[in-house]
């Protein structure tokens, strides 16, 4: 453990840990001599560091058994109990007060929620520092040494907990949080160098490449922090891009995807370089990936390229109403591999981007959102066709979603066997509201208008004529009216 300056009662301080025997100067460390086999020096260094840690732990245990150290630990436990009681008393009241802040912005309410979740730690940090200040004024500094270490550690833990709340991924947040807690604890207690030596001794040499547990942990922490920073930047940038109405929806999606790929790639390469890993070895890996793409990932790459083409040519964008085969709906999102199409019945179809490029797609709102719909009907030959056309147009105009500035029209399209056939055409500008329902509303308006004005809708009828001299014989079910032979 690192030495600290004591007060007048310096004899009560923790004794210095014995320094382990240093290796002879002629023997270079294992990290400086790359080898193709596991060096024996690494095992010796690992055992030597383990023995040093055992000595440190033994002396730290004897240090905690001293009376003046024990009562400081007791004071810290008492402060923790007081903080726990304060959390139970003030926590519900603070939450009730938060419920009355309805007009506050969301970011301010989120900060209050985070503070409310850490009330016990906040109370403990405030109270323990008050105790430290009082003890330093009343007693010697050495009598508050352990309490000050506990206060410093609690403060560092609280700051780490607040800082890691910026990471949205739960797994990544926990990894960074626990790693930071372990790091600050070892640093405050003075065990950081010994822990680093132990982790660095557990290493494997593969030719000129050496990897240790310390390198792996550093890589995870650094890359995790950079990924969290990249995610924060991309989310903030994406929000601004999506809010910009001057950019088309397809270009917004493309810009967001490019920003995400760029920042995450930079975070990965910077993190790998920061921990000292040589990236030249990735050339072989990239060649293997290329072979894999050529054989097993053809569809995946095709969908990725098709997605980029769709975003560039703006043929399909979020919010468009499309028909593809039996699927009719509007595009909710455009992903790197597929497009999400939501139908009127709530089903969400994930259509591969390649199908949108190679298949026949009907985009109902590509250049504009105006859609013309046709319905067919027939009336009796006894009805005046001029009146039928006028009533049909007026009935279509009476429906809310039918556009009036693009007036509906009705035309005769043929004379059928039992009816005069008509086509009624009208326009709408909200295809996302559905097509079947608007057709049904216009049909219902036609029914009401025809019924009110006496227009009949014929149905097929057949006449049976009896020729002179013919007889109509009725046959009951189950009875045979045919004459029986003699």
Buried (B, 14 or more C-beta within 10 A) or exposed (E): BEEEEBBEBEEBBBEEBEEBEEEEEEEEEBBEEEBEEEBEBBEBBBEBBBEBBEBBEEBBEEBEEBEBBEEBEEBBEEBBEBBBEBBEEBBEEBEEEBEEEEEEEEEEEEBBEEEBEBBBBBBBBBBBBEBBEEBBEEEBBBBBBBBBBBBBBBBBBBEBBBEBBEBEEEEBBEBBBEBBBEBBBBBBBBBBEBBBBBBBBBBEBEEEEBBBBBBBBBBBBBBBBBBBBBBBBBEEBBEEBBEEEEBEBBBBBBBBBEBBEEBBEEBBBEBBEBBEBEEEEEEEEEEEEEEEEEEEEEEBEBBBEBBBBBBEEEBBBBEBBBBBEEEBBBBEEBBBBBBBBBBBEEEEBEBBBBBBBEEEBEBBBBEEBBBEBEBEBBBBEEBEEEEBBBBBBBBBBEBEBBBEEBEBBBEEEEEEEEBBBBBBBBBBBBBBEBBEEBBEBBBEBBBEBBEEEEBEBBEEEEEEEEEEEEEEEEEEEEEEEEEEEE
